[in-house]
Amino acid sequence: MTTATLLKKAAEKDKGVVVLPIAEYESLRRAAERAVPEYYLTGKAAEELDQLVEEGLREHAAGKTRKLRSLADLD
């Protein structure tokens, strides 16, 4: 049996600690890498996306948005 000592301050700072077998960790890590690709925008594309997000946040704050359960609710 292996013992580990964890510092309470470090665990609180990181909002917790998870202990997994290496094989399970590697499996989860590989699955996460395939799940969502990362895109980095620069220049005009980044500025346009920033403006779109700002507009959406303004509309949400103004109450112009609604929660949908599916795309069929758009009608």
C-alpha positions in Angstrom: 0.0 0.0 0.0 1.3 3.4 -0.9 0.6 6.4 1.3 0.4 10.0 0.2 0.4 13.2 2.2 -1.6 16.1 0.9 -1.3 19.7 2.0 -4.7 21.0 3.0 -3.9 24.5 1.7 -2.9 23.1 -1.7 -6.1 21.0 -2.0 -8.2 24.0 -1.1 -6.4 26.2 -3.5 -7.0 23.7 -6.3 -10.6 23.0 -5.2 -9.9 19.4 -4.4 -7.8 16.5 -5.3 -8.6 13.3 -7.3 -6.6 10.1 -7.0 -6.8 7.7 -9.9 -4.9 4.7 -11.1 -2.5 5.7 -13.9 -4.3 3.6 -16.6 -7.6 5.3 -15.8 -6.1 8.7 -15.8 -4.5 8.1 -19.2 -7.8 6.8 -20.6 -9.6 9.9 -19.4 -6.9 12.2 -20.7 -7.0 10.6 -24.2 -10.8 10.8 -24.3 -10.7 14.5 -23.3 -8.2 15.2 -26.1 -10.6 13.8 -28.7 -13.7 15.3 -27.2 -13.4 19.0 -28.2 -10.9 20.4 -30.6 -9.2 23.7 -29.7 -9.2 26.6 -32.0 -7.2 29.8 -31.5 -8.5 32.8 -33.5 -6.5 35.9 -34.3 -7.0 39.1 -36.1 -10.3 40.0 -37.7 -11.9 36.6 -36.9 -11.1 37.0 -33.2 -12.5 40.5 -33.1 -15.7 39.5 -34.8 -16.2 36.6 -32.3 -15.5 39.0 -29.4 -18.2 41.4 -30.7 -20.6 38.5 -31.2 -20.1 37.3 -27.6 -20.4 40.8 -26.2 -23.7 41.3 -28.1 -25.0 38.0 -26.8 -24.1 38.9 -23.2 -25.9 42.3 -23.6 -29.0 40.6 -25.0 -28.9 38.1 -22.2 -28.6 40.8 -19.5 -31.5 42.7 -21.2 -33.7 39.6 -20.9 -33.9 39.0 -24.7 -32.8 35.4 -24.5 -34.6 32.2 -23.5 -33.7 28.7 -22.6 -34.6 26.0 -25.1 -34.8 22.3 -24.6 -34.3 21.6 -28.3 -34.0 23.3 -31.6 -37.7 22.4 -32.2 -38.6 25.1 -29.5 -37.4 27.8 -31.9 -40.7 27.8 -33.8 
